[in-house]
Amino acid sequence: MKPLTSTIAVEGRHIVKDFRLGETITNVLKDVSLEVMQGEFVSIMGPSGSGKSTLLYILGGLDSPTSGTIRLNGTDISHLKDEQMSRLRRQKIGFVFQFYNLIPNLNVEENIMLPLLLDGRKWKDYKKKLSYILELTGLSDRQKHTPRELSGGQQQRVAIARALIGSPEILFADEPTGNLDSKTGAEIMHLLHQINEESKQTIIMVTHSAEAAKSSSRIITVRDGMVE
């Protein structure tokens, strides 16, 4: 699918990330630059240890670069204060991880709504959106179930619904099928592809799976800390 517009959703320029352990410095990312347009579904691939997940976390504001700049829809997030970055993540960004990070004693709809409630928003204002998200993710008949009553694929659907409920500008996914069998993983990728196609949602995904990457519109390959 072609991107919806020519507007840049995510822009990284000369990103460097070093980790220091004692006197040893490890260069994880080495002068990485990239652009992702609004409406694109981009997969970041590369061998283990290549720096692809570190790049995703930096683009999504979960980590800071040693040097370089990151802009999300024109906003430079490279040097935001912790409070500012936390607010931006809650209001502008959605995250999906390999492990679902659900709250065990909350049911499906409570897990989905939790980020909004923590941000001070009211449940009643999102009833219609919640109903739509539950239907989109195939969870309408599971909304009162707790995570232990769900399969792995259903739990990942809850995590995707939670990431989408606040209408994020960008959805970041780190190995979203990495903890699932191939059939369930394919279903999750079909869902992400559907979300991208129907909602024009910008998605940036890290994956080691060439099969999963087929759902995306473009693949960025990272090797030895650099974009090929």
Secondary structure, DSSP 8 states (H G I E B T S, - for coil): ---SSS-EEEEEEEEEEEEEETTEEEEEEEEEEEEEETT-EEEEE--TTSSHHHHHHHHTTSS--SEEEEEETTEE-TT--HHHHHHHHHHHEEEE-SS----TTS-HHHHHHHHHHHTT--GGGGHHHHHHHHHHTT-TTSTT--GGGS-HHHHHHHHHHHHHTT--SEEEEESTTTTS-HHHHHHHHHHHHHHHHHH--EEEEE-S-HHHHTTSSEEEEEETTEE-
